[in-house]
Amino acid sequence: MVVRIRKSLSAKLSLAFLMLSVPIFMTALSVLFSQSHKIIRNEAVGRANSMLSTTMQRINRHLLTIETATNANLWMVEQSLRPDSLFEMSHRIVSMNPHVDGCSISAEPELFKDYGRYFSVYSVRESDSVSTVYEEEYEYFSKKWYRTPYEKGPCWVAYYDEADSLELTIDGMVASYGRPIYKKDSTIVGIISSDLSLLRLSKVMSQEKPYPHSYFMMIDEEGRYFVHPDSTRLFNHTIFGDVNPHEHPDVIALGYEMTGGKDGQMNVVIDGEECLVCYQPVPGTTWSLAIVCPDSDILAGYHQLTTIVITLLIIGLIVILMLSYNTVATAIRPLSELLNKTKSIAEGDTEVFISKSKREDVIGRLQNSFASMVQSLNIHMGIAQYTSDQTQLRNEELALATQQAMEAEKQKTNFIQNVTHQIRTPLNIIMGFIQILSDTSINTSDEAMNDDLSEEERKGIIDTMFHNSIMLYRMVLMLFDSSETGHTEELLTSSMASTMDCRQVAIESQEYMKLSFPNLTIKTEFNIPENLSIKTNQLYVLRSLRELLYNAAKYSDGQHIVLRVESTDTKVLYIVEDTGKSIPEAERERVFKFFTKVDDLSEGLGLGLPLSKRHAQNLGGDLTLDATYKEGCRFIFELPRKQL
C-alpha cells in the first residue's frame, strides 16, 4: 500500500492537498469562532439602529402631518374668532386629517361674554366618524396641554388625561401639539391643540422588531415613560427612579443621555438582563426614543455556533477530499480540452478561447502556446470584423443623415410656402382696401366722398385692415419668438420675474381678443382668491393666453368659450376650453411640435401652441391638453405659485 502511494502521483497530490488544507481550514474556523461574538454584536447594533431610524421616520411623519394640519388652519382660526367658526374649524381639522385623533380650540377667560369664563370646543375621532362638542366648564387653563404652549409657544406635550375622555389612548395618555392663537395686536387669546393617541403611536412603533423580544420605549425631558410595554410604568415612573444609582449606573447614564437629547447606543442591564439600547431624540420635541434588544435574542445564533462548527468541520473534510480528487483529474484535463478546441478551430470556429496556464511543465507550455496562437488569430479576425462593422455603421449613418437632410429641406420649403401664403393673404386684403380708400380720397369734396363710401363701409374697411394688421403682427412676433434670438431673449426675460395679478391678466387677454373677434363671447370664471398675485413674467403669460383664446375662437363657433382660473397650494391654472372640433388622439403630441399643424389647409404657422408650451416651461410651468375633455378642446396653462 505504501509503495503504491509512492508511485501514484494522484495519491501524492491528494495527501499534499489534505496536509495543506486541514491546518488552514482549522485556523480559519478558530478565527471565525473567536470573532463571531464581535461580528454578531456589530450586526445587532446595525439592525437596531436601522429599525430605530425607520420607526423614527414613521413617528416623525405622524408628528409632521399633525403639525402641518394645525399650522395650515391656524390662520383661519385667527381670522374667524367666533364660537361657531371655532366649532367648525375643530371638526374640520380632525375630519380632514386622518392622523389627528382630536382637536381642541380653547379660549382665554371671558373672551366670549355669552359663554362666560370658559369656552372650549373639542372634536374627537370615533371609528369612522368625528364628533364635535362644546366642552363642559372646567379649569383647563392649568392643564399641561394648555399651559405649556401658552408659556413656550408651539410645542409637543405628552400628558395623562385623568378623565380618559378620548377613549382612544393607553390609560388616557395623549401626545398633543399646541400653538397659541393670537389677535392682530399679538395678544394670546387661546390655544389650538391637535391630539395624537399614544395607542396609535405605540402601534406604529410595534409594527416591526429586529428581535422577537425587543421593544421600544419613549421618555420625556424629565425621564418619565409614556411609551413602554409595561403599562404600570407609564407616567408613574421615570428611568431614574426605577433603579438604584449605585447598582445600576449604566441605566442612570442612559437616562441622562436620552434626556439630554443625544443619540447613540449603550450596553445596559435592564431588569437583570443585559441589553443593547439604541436611542435617538424625536425631532421637534423634547422626547427621546429607544429600542431595547436583549442579549439573549442577539446571541441566540452565537449559542448555536458549536453545532455549526462541527458541521462545518465535517463538510470541510469532505470538500477537501473532493478537491484533492478533482486536482488530480485536473492535471490531465488540459490535454483533452486542447484536443476538443483544436477540432473546433479546424472546423472554422474562431471564437474558441484557451486560458493561460501557470504550470511550467510540458502540458502548461503547450497550453500557453495554443492560447497565444488562438489569441493572435482572434485579434486579426476581430480587426477585420471591426473594420467591416464600422464601414456598415458609417454607411447607415450617412443614409440616415441624407434622409434627415431631405426631410429638413422639405420641411423648410413647406414652411416658407406656408409663411408666404399666410402673410400674403392679409397683405393683399390691406393693400386692396388701401387702394379703395386711395381712390375714394381723390374726390376732395365731402359730397363726393359720401357718394363713394358710407361711414359704415369705411369703418368696416378700417376694422378689416386693423384685424389683418394684428394677424401680421402676431405672425411676425411668433416667427421672432421661434428664432434663436427670440428664444435667447425669452430665457433672459423669463428670469426677471415681476408681480402679476392673476385676475387682471385673464381680463386683459379677454379684452385683447375682442380686437380680432368683436363678436366673440368668452365666459370667465375665477376660482382663486380676490387679490391673488404671483411672481412671473406677465408678458409671456399674456402671449400664451392670447394664443390659446385665439385658437379657441378660430376653431369653434366663438360663443361657448370658457376661460377658468383656478389655484392650488403650488400652482395657478388657466384653463381654456371650447366646443369646437377636438384634436384626434393621434395628433395630440404633434400639436406641440414646431411648424406642425393638424390640418395643413388651415391658416396658421404651426407655432402658437409650441411657443405657448415653451413660454410655460421657461416660466417653471407647463401647457397640456386635457384628454378627458370630449366636447371640444381644453388646454391647461399652469404656472408655479411663487411667494411674493
C-alpha positions in Angstrom: 0.0 0.0 0.0 2.8 2.4 0.9 4.7 1.5 -2.3 1.5 2.2 -4.4 1.1 5.6 -2.8 4.8 6.5 -3.5 4.4 5.5 -7.2 1.0 7.2 -7.6 1.1 10.9 -8.5 -2.6 11.1 -7.7 -2.1 9.8 -4.1 0.8 12.2 -3.6 -1.1 15.2 -4.7 -4.2 14.2 -2.6 -2.1 13.9 0.5 -0.4 17.2 -0.2 -3.7 18.9 -0.6 -5.0 17.3 2.6 -2.0 18.3 4.7 -2.1 21.8 3.4 -5.8 22.4 3.6 -6.6 20.9 7.0 -4.4 23.3 9.1 -5.6 26.3 7.1 -9.2 25.3 7.4 -8.9 24.7 11.2 -7.2 28.0 11.7 -9.9 29.8 9.7 -12.6 28.2 11.8 -10.9 29.2 15.0 -10.6 32.8 13.9 -14.2 32.7 12.8 -15.3 31.4 16.2 -13.3 33.9 18.2 -14.6 36.8 16.0 -18.2 35.7 15.8 -19.2 37.4 19.0 -17.9 40.8 17.8 -19.5 40.4 14.4 -22.9 39.5 15.8 -22.7 42.4 18.2 -21.9 44.8 15.4 -24.7 43.4 13.3 -27.1 43.8 16.2 -26.1 47.5 16.5 -26.7 48.0 12.8 -30.1 46.2 12.8 -31.3 48.0 15.9 -30.2 51.4 14.6 -31.8 50.7 11.2 -35.1 49.7 12.9 -34.9 52.7 15.2 -34.3 55.1 12.3 -37.2 53.5 10.3 -39.6 53.8 13.3 -38.4 57.3 14.0 -39.2 58.3 10.4 -42.7 56.8 10.8 -43.2 58.7 14.1 -41.8 61.9 12.6 -44.2 61.6 9.6 -47.1 61.4 12.0 -45.9 64.4 14.1 -45.2 66.5 11.0 -48.6 65.7 9.5 -50.3 66.9 12.7 -48.1 70.0 12.9 -48.8 70.8 9.3 -52.6 70.3 9.7 -52.6 72.6 12.8 -50.4 75.3 11.3 -52.3 75.3 8.0 -55.6 76.0 9.7 -54.3 78.4 12.4 -54.6 81.5 10.2 -58.3 80.7 9.5 -58.9 80.3 13.2 -57.2 83.7 13.9 -59.2 85.3 11.1 -62.6 83.9 12.4 -62.6 84.2 16.2 -66.3 83.3 16.6 -67.7 80.4 18.5 -69.5 78.9 15.5 -66.3 79.2 13.4 -64.1 77.7 16.0 -66.6 74.8 16.3 -66.4 74.2 12.6 -62.6 74.5 12.4 -62.1 72.0 15.2 -64.3 69.5 13.3 -62.6 70.3 10.0 -59.1 69.6 11.3 -60.0 66.2 12.6 -62.2 65.1 9.7 -59.7 66.2 7.0 -56.6 64.8 8.6 -56.7 61.0 9.5 -53.6 61.3 11.6 -55.3 63.7 14.0 -57.3 61.9 16.7 -58.6 65.0 18.4 -58.5 68.8 18.2 -59.4 71.4 20.9 -59.7 75.1 20.4 -59.8 76.8 23.9 -60.2 80.5 24.6 -58.8 82.7 27.3 -61.1 83.6 30.2 -64.1 85.8 29.3 -63.1 86.0 25.6 -66.7 85.3 24.6 -69.0 87.0 27.1 -72.1 85.0 26.1 -70.3 81.8 27.2 -68.9 83.1 30.5 -65.4 82.4 31.7 -64.9 79.2 29.8 -65.1 78.4 26.1 -63.6 75.3 24.6 -64.7 73.1 21.6 -63.4 69.6 21.1 -63.5 67.2 18.2 -62.6 63.5 18.6 -62.4 60.7 16.1 -64.7 57.7 16.9 -64.2 54.8 14.4 -65.2 56.3 11.1 -66.9 59.4 12.4 -65.9 62.7 14.0 -67.8 64.2 17.0 -67.5 67.8 18.0 -68.9 69.3 21.3 -68.7 72.3 23.5 -66.7 71.1 26.5 -68.1 71.3 29.9 -66.8 74.0 32.1 -63.6 73.1 33.9 -60.3 74.9 34.7 -58.4 73.9 31.6 -56.0 76.9 31.9 -53.8 74.9 34.3 -53.7 71.8 32.1 -50.4 70.9 30.6 -51.7 70.9 27.1 -52.8 74.5 27.5 -50.2 75.9 29.8 -47.1 74.7 28.1 -47.8 76.2 24.6 -49.1 79.3 26.3 -45.7 79.8 28.0 -43.3 78.4 25.5 -45.0 78.8 22.1 -45.7 76.0 19.6 -44.6 72.6 21.1 -45.5 69.0 21.7 -46.5 67.8 25.1 -47.4 64.4 26.4 -49.8 64.2 29.3 -52.2 61.9 31.2 -55.9 62.5 30.6 -57.3 61.7 34.0 -60.9 61.6 32.7 -59.8 59.4 29.8 -62.3 61.4 27.8 -60.9 60.4 24.4 -61.4 56.7 24.8 -58.6 56.1 22.3 -55.5 56.2 24.4 -53.5 53.9 26.6 -54.7 54.6 30.1 -55.7 58.1 29.0 -52.3 59.1 27.5 -52.2 61.7 24.8 -49.5 63.5 22.7 -50.7 67.0 21.8 -49.3 69.6 19.5 -50.3 73.1 20.7 -50.0 76.6 19.3 -51.1 79.9 20.8 -53.9 81.8 19.0 -53.0 85.5 18.5 -55.1 88.6 17.9 -53.9 91.2 15.5 -52.2 93.0 18.3 -50.2 89.9 19.1 -52.2 89.1 22.3 -52.8 85.5 23.0 -56.5 84.7 23.1 -56.4 80.9 23.2 -54.7 77.7 22.3 -55.3 75.3 19.4 -54.2 71.8 20.3 -54.2 68.7 18.0 -54.0 65.3 19.7 -52.4 62.1 18.7 -53.3 58.9 20.5 -50.3 57.3 22.1 -52.1 54.0 21.4 -51.7 54.8 17.7 -48.0 55.8 18.3 -47.4 52.5 20.1 -48.9 50.6 17.2 -46.6 52.4 14.8 -43.6 51.5 16.9 -44.6 47.9 17.3 -45.1 47.1 13.6 -41.6 45.7 13.2 -39.0 44.4 15.6 -35.3 43.4 14.9 -35.6 40.6 17.5 -38.5 38.6 19.0 -38.3 40.2 22.5 -37.1 43.6 21.6 -39.3 46.6 22.4 -39.5 50.4 22.2 -39.7 52.9 25.0 -40.1 56.7 24.9 -39.4 59.2 27.7 -39.9 62.9 28.0 -37.4 65.6 29.1 -37.9 64.5 32.8 -37.3 60.9 32.1 -40.9 59.8 32.5 -42.1 56.8 30.5 -45.0 57.5 28.2 -44.4 54.6 25.8 -43.3 51.2 27.4 -44.5 47.6 27.1 -45.0 47.7 30.9 -48.1 49.9 31.2 -47.7 50.3 35.0 -44.6 52.5 34.5 -46.4 55.0 32.1 -46.4 58.5 33.6 -45.9 57.0 37.1 -42.2 56.1 36.9 -39.0 57.6 35.5 -35.9 56.0 34.1 -34.0 57.4 37.1 -36.4 56.3 39.8 -36.8 52.7 38.8 -33.2 51.6 39.7 -30.6 52.1 42.4 -28.0 54.6 41.1 -25.1 52.7 42.8 -26.1 49.3 41.5 -27.1 50.4 38.0 -25.1 53.4 37.0 -25.4 52.3 33.4 -29.2 52.9 33.4 -28.7 56.3 35.0 -26.1 57.2 32.3 -28.6 56.0 29.7 -31.3 58.3 31.2 -29.0 61.3 31.1 -28.0 60.6 27.5 -31.7 60.3 26.4 -33.0 63.4 28.4 -30.0 65.4 27.1 -31.2 64.9 23.5 -28.3 62.8 22.4 -28.2 59.7 20.2 -26.1 56.6 20.3 -26.1 53.1 21.8 -25.2 51.5 25.2 -24.9 48.1 26.8 -27.2 48.3 29.8 -28.5 45.8 32.3 -32.3 46.2 32.4 -34.4 44.1 34.8 -31.5 41.8 35.4 -30.8 41.1 31.7 -28.0 42.5 29.6 -29.5 44.5 26.7 -28.3 46.6 23.8 -30.1 50.0 23.8 -30.0 52.4 20.8 -31.6 55.8 21.3 -32.4 59.0 19.3 -34.1 62.3 20.1 -37.5 62.7 18.5 -37.2 65.8 16.1 -39.3 68.8 17.1 -39.9 67.5 20.7 -38.1 67.1 24.0 -38.7 63.4 23.9 -36.3 60.5 23.2 -37.0 57.1 21.6 -35.0 54.0 22.4 -35.1 50.4 21.2 -34.1 47.7 23.7 -32.7 44.4 22.4 -32.0 41.6 24.9 -28.6 39.9 24.6 -30.4 36.5 24.7 -32.0 37.4 21.4 -28.9 38.9 19.9 -26.7 35.9 20.8 -29.2 33.2 20.0 -27.3 32.3 16.9 -24.0 32.5 18.7 -25.0 29.9 21.1 -25.6 27.5 18.2 -22.1 28.1 16.9 -20.7 24.9 18.3 -23.1 22.8 16.3 -22.3 24.9 13.2 -18.6 24.5 13.7 -18.9 20.7 14.0 -21.0 20.6 10.9 -18.5 22.8 9.0 -15.6 20.6 10.0 -17.4 17.5 8.6 -18.3 19.3 5.4 -14.9 20.8 5.1 -13.1 17.4 5.3 -15.5 16.1 2.6 -14.8 19.1 0.5 -11.1 18.8 0.9 -11.2 15.1 -0.2 -13.3 16.1 -3.2 -10.9 18.9 -4.1 -7.9 16.5 -3.9 -9.6 14.1 -6.3 -10.5 16.9 -8.6 -7.0 18.3 -8.5 -5.6 15.0 -9.7 -8.1 14.8 -12.5 -7.4 18.4 -13.5 -3.7 17.5 -14.1 -4.5 15.8 -17.4 -7.7 17.7 -18.3 -5.9 20.4 -20.3 -4.9 17.9 -22.9 -8.5 16.8 -23.5 -9.6 20.5 -23.7 -6.8 21.3 -26.2 -7.8 18.4 -28.4 -11.5 19.5 -28.4 -10.7 23.1 -29.1 -8.2 22.3 -31.9 -11.0 20.3 -33.6 -13.3 23.3 -33.3 -10.7 25.6 -34.9 -10.2 23.1 -37.7 -14.0 23.2 -38.3 -13.9 27.0 -38.7 -15.0 28.2 -35.2 -12.6 31.1 -34.5 -14.4 32.1 -31.3 -12.6 29.5 -29.2 -10.9 30.7 -26.1 -8.0 28.9 -24.4 -6.9 30.2 -21.0 -3.3 30.7 -19.9 -1.8 28.2 -17.6 0.6 28.9 -14.7 2.1 25.5 -14.9 5.7 25.2 -16.1 5.7 21.6 -17.2 5.2 20.4 -20.8 1.4 20.5 -20.6 1.4 24.0 -19.3 3.8 25.3 -22.0 1.7 23.5 -24.7 -1.5 25.1 -23.3 0.1 28.6 -23.3 1.4 28.2 -26.9 -2.1 27.2 -28.1 -3.6 30.1 -26.1 -1.2 32.6 -27.7 -1.9 31.2 -31.2 -5.7 31.5 -30.7 -5.4 34.9 -29.2 -3.4 36.2 -32.2 -5.9 34.7 -34.6 -8.8 36.2 -32.7 -7.1 39.7 -32.8 -6.7 39.6 -36.5 -10.2 38.3 -37.1 -11.6 40.9 -34.7 -9.8 43.7 -36.5 -11.3 42.6 -39.8 -14.8 42.2 -38.3 -14.5 45.7 -36.6 -13.5 47.3 -39.9 -16.5 45.7 -41.6 -18.9 46.7 -38.8 -17.6 50.3 -38.7 -18.0 50.6 -42.5 -21.6 49.3 -42.3 -22.3 51.8 -39.4 -20.9 54.7 -41.3 -23.0 53.8 -44.4 -26.1 53.6 -42.2 -25.3 57.0 -40.5 -24.7 58.5 -44.0 -28.0 57.2 -45.2 -29.8 58.5 -42.1 -28.1 61.9 -42.4 -29.1 62.1 -46.1 -32.7 61.3 -45.2 -32.8 63.8 -42.4 -31.3 66.5 -44.7 -34.0 65.7 -47.3 -36.8 65.9 -44.7 -35.3 69.2 -43.3 -35.2 70.6 -46.8 -38.8 69.5 -47.4 -39.9 71.0 -44.1 -38.1 74.3 -44.8 -39.8 74.5 -48.2 -43.2 73.8 -46.8 -42.7 76.3 -44.0 -41.6 79.1 -46.4 -44.6 78.4 -48.7 -46.9 78.4 -45.6 -45.4 81.7 -44.3 -45.6 83.3 -47.8 -49.2 82.3 -48.1 -50.2 83.3 -44.5 -48.5 86.7 -44.8 -49.7 87.3 -48.4 -53.4 86.9 -47.6 -53.7 89.7 -45.0 -51.3 91.9 -47.1 -53.5 91.6 -50.2 -56.5 92.5 -48.1 -54.8 95.5 -46.6 -53.4 96.7 -50.0 -56.8 96.2 -51.6 -58.6 98.3 -49.0 -55.8 100.9 -49.2 -56.4 101.2 -52.9 -60.1 101.7 -52.3 -59.5 104.4 -49.7 -56.9 106.0 -52.0 -59.3 106.1 -54.9 -62.0 107.5 -52.7 -59.8 110.2 -51.3 -59.2 111.6 -54.8 -62.7 113.1 -54.6 -62.0 116.1 -52.3 -65.5 117.2 -51.7 -67.4 115.8 -48.8 -70.4 115.1 -51.1 -68.3 113.0 -53.4 -66.8 111.1 -50.5 -70.2 110.4 -49.2 -71.3 109.1 -52.6 -68.3 106.8 -52.9 -68.2 105.2 -49.4 -70.6 105.4 -46.5 -69.3 105.8 -42.9 -70.3 102.2 -42.1 -68.4 100.9 -45.1 -65.3 103.0 -44.1 -65.5 101.6 -40.6 -65.8 98.1 -42.0 -62.7 98.6 -44.2 -60.7 100.1 -41.3 -61.7 97.2 -39.0 -60.7 94.7 -41.6 -57.4 96.3 -42.1 -56.8 96.5 -38.4 -57.7 92.9 -37.9 -55.3 91.8 -40.7 -52.6 94.0 -39.3 -53.0 92.3 -35.9 -52.7 89.0 -37.7 -49.5 90.1 -39.5 -48.0 91.4 -36.2 -49.0 88.1 -34.5 -47.2 86.0 -37.2 -44.1 88.2 -37.1 -44.0 88.0 -33.3 -44.3 84.2 -33.4 -41.5 84.0 -36.1 -39.2 86.1 -33.9 -40.0 84.1 -30.8 -39.3 80.8 -32.6 -35.9 82.1 -33.8 -32.7 81.5 -31.9 -32.5 85.2 -31.0 -36.1 85.2 -29.7 -35.5 82.1 -27.7 -32.4 83.5 -26.1 -34.2 86.8 -25.3 -37.1 84.8 -23.8 -34.8 82.9 -21.5 -33.2 86.1 -20.3 -36.5 87.9 -19.8 -38.3 84.9 -18.1 -35.7 85.0 -15.3 -36.8 88.6 -14.4 -40.0 87.8 -12.6 -42.4 90.6 -11.5 -45.6 90.7 -9.6 -48.6 89.6 -11.8 -52.3 90.0 -10.8 -53.8 86.6 -11.8 -57.3 88.0 -12.4 -56.1 91.1 -14.3 -54.1 89.0 -16.8 -57.2 86.9 -17.7 -59.3 90.1 -18.2 -56.6 91.7 -20.4 -56.4 88.6 -22.5 -60.1 88.5 -22.9 -60.3 92.2 -23.9 -57.4 91.8 -26.4 -59.3 89.1 -28.2 -62.2 91.5 -28.9 -59.8 93.4 -31.2 -59.7 90.4 -33.6 -63.1 88.9 -32.9 -65.6 91.7 -31.9 -68.5 89.3 -31.6 -66.6 86.8 -29.5 -68.2 85.6 -26.3 -65.8 84.4 -23.5 -67.2 83.2 -20.2 -64.6 84.0 -17.4 -64.7 82.0 -14.2 -62.4 82.8 -11.2 -61.8 80.1 -8.5 -59.0 82.0 -6.9 -58.6 84.5 -4.0 -59.7 88.0 -4.8 -56.2 89.6 -4.9 -54.0 86.6 -5.8 -50.7 87.7 -7.3 -47.6 85.7 -8.2 -44.1 86.3 -9.3 -43.7 85.6 -13.1 -43.2 87.3 -16.4 -46.6 88.8 -17.3 -45.6 89.5 -21.0 -45.2 85.8 -21.9 -48.3 84.8 -19.9 -50.4 87.3 -21.9 -48.9 86.0 -25.2 -49.7 82.4 -24.3 -53.3 83.1 -23.1 -53.9 85.1 -26.3 -52.8 82.2 -28.4 -55.0 79.7 -26.6 -58.0 82.1 -26.8 -57.2 82.8 -30.5 -57.3 79.1 -31.3 -60.5 78.6 -29.4 -62.1 81.4 -31.3 -60.8 80.3 -34.7 -61.8 76.6 -34.4 -65.2 77.0 -32.7 -68.4 79.0 -33.1 -66.9 81.7 -30.8 -69.9 81.6 -28.4 -69.0 78.8 -26.0 -65.5 79.6 -24.9 -64.6 79.4 -21.2 -61.6 80.9 -19.5 -61.3 79.5 -16.0 -58.7 80.5 -13.4 -58.0 78.1 -10.5 -55.3 77.7 -7.9 -53.7 75.1 -5.6 -51.1 75.5 -2.9 -48.3 75.3 -5.5 -49.9 76.2 -8.9 -52.1 78.7 -10.7 -54.1 77.2 -13.6 -55.5 79.0 -16.6 -58.0 76.6 -18.3 -59.3 77.5 -21.8 -62.0 75.2 -23.2 -64.3 75.4 -26.3 -66.9 73.3 -28.0 -65.2 73.3 -31.4 -63.6 70.4 -33.3 -61.5 68.3 -31.0 -57.9 67.2 -31.8 -57.6 63.5 -32.8 -55.8 61.3 -30.3 -53.0 60.5 -32.8 -52.3 64.2 -33.3 -52.3 65.3 -29.6 -48.5 65.1 -29.2 -47.8 66.7 -32.6 -49.7 69.9 -31.9 -46.8 70.9 -29.5 -44.1 70.4 -32.2 -42.8 73.5 -34.0 -44.1 74.1 -37.6 -46.7 71.3 -37.3 -50.4 71.7 -38.0 -53.1 69.1 -37.6 -54.7 70.4 -40.8 -52.2 71.6 -43.4 -55.0 73.6 -45.2 -55.9 75.6 -42.1 -54.4 79.1 -41.5 -51.5 79.5 -39.1 -47.8 78.8 -39.0 -47.8 75.8 -36.6 -46.1 78.0 -33.9 -48.9 79.1 -31.5 -49.2 76.0 -29.3 -45.4 75.1 -29.3 -44.4 78.7 -28.3 -47.1 78.8 -25.6 -45.8 75.5 -24.2 -42.2 76.8 -24.3 -43.3 80.0 -22.6 -44.9 78.0 -19.8 -41.9 75.7 -19.3 -39.5 78.6 -19.3 -41.7 80.2 -16.5 -41.5 77.0 -14.5 -44.9 75.5 -15.5 -46.4 73.6 -18.4 -49.1 73.6 -21.1 -51.1 70.4 -21.5 -54.1 69.2 -23.5 -56.8 67.6 -21.3 -57.5 64.2 -23.0 -60.6 63.6 -20.7 -62.5 66.6 -22.2 -64.6 65.3 -25.1 -66.8 68.4 -26.0 -64.0 70.2 -27.9 -60.6 71.2 -26.7 -59.4 72.1 -23.2 -55.9 73.4 -22.7 -54.4 73.8 -19.2 -51.7 76.5 -18.8 -50.1 76.1 -15.4 -47.7 78.4 -13.5 -45.8 77.9 -10.3 -47.4 79.8 -7.4 -44.2 81.6 -6.2 -44.4 83.5 -2.9 -44.3 87.3 -3.2 
